């Protein structure tokens, strides 16, 4: 009987040793899959768990066949900016970091409330480029008060000299042109925390995606650019397709919708200061009255999960 007991004890000890080894070999990372109008995200918070990310891991997780699949990864953390309640970082599916994501801001607003990370439905969140006030409305929609847009080339950043034009320090939205296969394409450069180029077209169904790729790689945008093709519909609505740097064409882009609405107001393409922007994934409402910049739209939780991450996959020199 004693031999049987000793055998059981040895098996339990071996099992505990294996479990302990497994725990030491892996990090367990909790995540939530979310989307805003089909622009999808993997959301991770680093306040209750240790998270080390590398561009290689982000690219691996973004794969829609072998990973989680997403346009951007959002990392929520404790605030580093004075006056902010939370900080969050944005990483494109290719592992590069972005400065702003409008749909992501709404997703973060929903995540904070759903996870009960704040007692308030309204919070201030900061990215590496700006600070925003976010809230969940009684309707369930998420709303974001965004910073004032930047039109000055240096603040976008945009270099007019790369297209043979003198630069300017005026904070006024201006049309510029670049040559694409012998054709002059007019675009409006603008920053809403990340750089955008808005191109107005007669029909977004006829858009040539190579125009976006060419402009994204053009030296006039030293940090790349998100390219939006906007088709005015009525005095208060536009249709939009957005090709994001580091992610390609997405179902929706909140900051792209914001930039396009601002450009439509400033360029006189619409007469209303509240613009409905219709994207492939759905619609957003943008208010721009020269003072207030506000975006309202949905933010949806899809599922939650846990990832086992091998310690040897993590480069300790990268701790985003």
N, C-alpha and C positions, 0 to 999 in steps of 0.2 A: 504493500500500500504506500509505504514511504517512497519507494522508487518511482511509483506513478506520480505522487505529489511532487517529487524532485524534478521529474520530467516536465510536468506542467509548469513549474516555476522557471525552468530553463527556457521553455518555449515562450512564456510571457516576457522573460527578460530579453530574449532575442527579438521579440516583437517590439518591445519598448525601445530597444537599441535601434531597430530599423526605422521606427517612427521618428525617433530623435534625429537620426541621420538624415531622414527625409526632410524634417523641419529645418535642419541646418543647411541643407542643399538648395532649398527653394525659398523664395519670398512669395507670400500670398498677397495678391493685389485685388482689392474690391473695385469694381467699376460699374458704371451705368451707361447704357446705350440710349441716346436721345436724338431727337431731330426737330428742326424748325422748317416746316414746308419742304421736307425731303432732304434738306441740307443736314447730314447726319454726323453725330459726334460720339466719341467715347469720352466719358467724363470720369475723372479720377480726382479724389480729394486727398491731400497730403497732410491733413491736420490730425487725423487719428491713425494714420499708417505711414510707414516710411516708404517713400517712392523715389527710386532712382531711374531716370529715363535716359536712353540713348537714341540718336536718330535711327539706328539699326532696329531697335525694338519697336519704335513708332512705325516704321515702314512695314515691319513684320505684322504688327497688329492691324494695320490698315488694310491688309490684303483681304479682299472679300471672299476668297476661296479657302485660304488657310488660316485666316485670322478673324478678328471681330468685324472689320470692315467699317470705314468711316471716311468722311472728307477731312475732318479735323479732330485732333485730340485736345481736350480742354483739361487743364490741371488747376484745380482750385486749392488755394493755400491761405495761410494767415496773412493779414495785410502788411505790406512793406511801405505803402504810401500813407502819409499822414491824413487822417480824416476818413480813410476807407474802412469798410467793415470786412472786406475780403479782397484777395488778389487772385487773378487767374491768368494763366499763360495759354497761348494758342499755338498748336503745332500742326502744320499741314501734313497730308498723308505721305509726302516725300521726306518728312523729318525736319523740314525747315520751320523756323518760328515766324509767326505773323504777329502784327501789332494790334489788330482789332478784328472782331467778328461779330456782326450785329445779331445774326441768328444764334450765335454762341452765347452772347450776353443774355438773351432771353432764356436759353436753355439753363444757364447758370442761375438765373433768377428762380426758375422752377425747381432746380435741383436743391438750392438752399432751403426753400420752403418745404419741399417733400422730405428732405433729410432732417428737417427740424434743427438746422444749424443756426438759425436765428429765430427769435420770438416775433420778429416783425416781418410783414409781407413786403416791406420796402427796405432796400439796402443799398449801400454805396460800394461798387466794385471797381477795382483798378486793374488796368493792363500795363504793359511797359510803355505805352504811348499816351494813355488818357484815363480819365475817371468818369464813371457813369452812375446815375441813380437808376435802379431797376425796381420794379414792383410787379406783383401779381394782382390783377384786377378781380373784382367779384365775378366777372364773366368767365374767368379762367384764363383770359389772354394775358400775355406778358408785355410789359411796357418799359421802354428804355428812354431816359433823358440823356441825350448824347452831347458831347462837347461841340463848340462852334466849329464849323468846317474851316479848313485852311485852303486858301486859293493861291498864296504866294509860292512861286516855284521852289524856293529853297526849303519851304516847310513841307513839301509833298513827299519826297523830293522829286523835282522835275527840272531838267537842264535844257532850256530852249536853245542854247548854243549848239547842241548836238543835232538840231534840225536847221541850223543856219540862221537862227533868230536871236536878237539880243534879249538878255534876261530882264526881269523887272522885279521890283520889290512891292508892287501894288497888290493889296489883298482883295483882288477883284477877279471873278471867274472870267476867263478869256478863252476863245476858241483858238486852237493851233492846228497845224496841218503837218502830216508826214507823207512821204511817197511810198505807195505800195503798188508794185508792178506797173509803174507809170501813171498811177491814179493818185490824186491828192485826197487823202482821208482827213476829215475834220474831226477833232476830238477835244474834249474839255477835261483837263487834268484837275483833280481835287483830292484832298485828303480828309477823311473822317476818322482819323486814327490809323489808317493805312491808305496807300496810294491807289487811286482809281482814275481810269480814263473812260469817259462816257462818249459814245458815238451814237448820234441820232440817225435812224434809218427809216425807210418807208415801210419795210416789212421784215420783221425779225426772222421769219421763216427762210429768208434768202441770205442769211448772214454767212459769210465766209470765215470759218474759225481760224484760218491762216492769218487773217488780219490781226486777230488777238495775239497769236503766237509771235508774230513779227514785232508788234508794239511792245510786248512783254520783254522781248530780247533786245529792244532798241536802246542804245546808250543814253537816250534822253531820259530814261527811267533807270537810274543807277541801282535801285533796289528792286527792280521789277515793278509790275503794276497789275491790278485787277481790271479787266476790260469788260465794260458793259455796253450792250447794244440795245438802245431804247427806242421804242416806237410809240409816239404820242397817239392816244386814242380819242380822248375827250379833253375838255378844259380842266379835268381833275383826275385823269388816269393815264397811265402808260403801261405798255408791255415791255418786258425786259428779259434778256438772256445775259448771263455773266460767266466769263471765263476767268477763273481765279488762278493767281500765281501759285504754283506748287500743288494744285489740285485739279486743274482743268475745268471744263464746264460742269457746273453743279445745278441741282434742281432749284436752288434758291441761294441768295446771298444777301444777308441783311444790310451789311455795310454798302454793298453794291446798289441795293434798292434805295438806300439813303442818299448815296452820291448821285444816282440818276434822278431822284426826285428833286434834289437841290439844283442840279444842272437844268432840269426842265423848268423850274420856277425862275431861276436866274436868267436863262436864255429866252424866256417868254414862250416856251413850248406849251405851257399850261397857264391858266389864269388864277387857279385856286392855290392857296398856301397849304391845303391838305390834299395830298396826292395818293391815290390808290395805285400801288405798283403790283402788276400781275406777272408772276413768274411761273415757270413750269410746275413748281411744287405747290403753288397757291398764291395768296395775296397778302400784302403788308400795307399798313396805312402809315404814311410819313407826313409829319407837319414840319414845315420850314417857313417861318414868317420873318426871317432876317434876325430873329432873336432866339426863338425857341426851336430846338431840333429834337423831335420825338418820334419814336418808332413803336408801333403796336402790332402784335401778331401772335400766333400760337407757339407753344413750346411743349413738346410731348415726350414723356418717358416711355421707352419701348420695353426694356428689360434690364435686370441687374444680373451681375455674375461675378465670378472670382477667377483670377488667372494665377497659375503656378509659374513663377519666373525663376529660372536657374540663376544661382549666384554668379556663375561664370559667364552669364550673358550680360551682366551689368558692369559697365565701365565706371568705376567709382570716381573717376575724374569728371564725369558728367553728372551733376545733381541739379536738375532744372527746378 
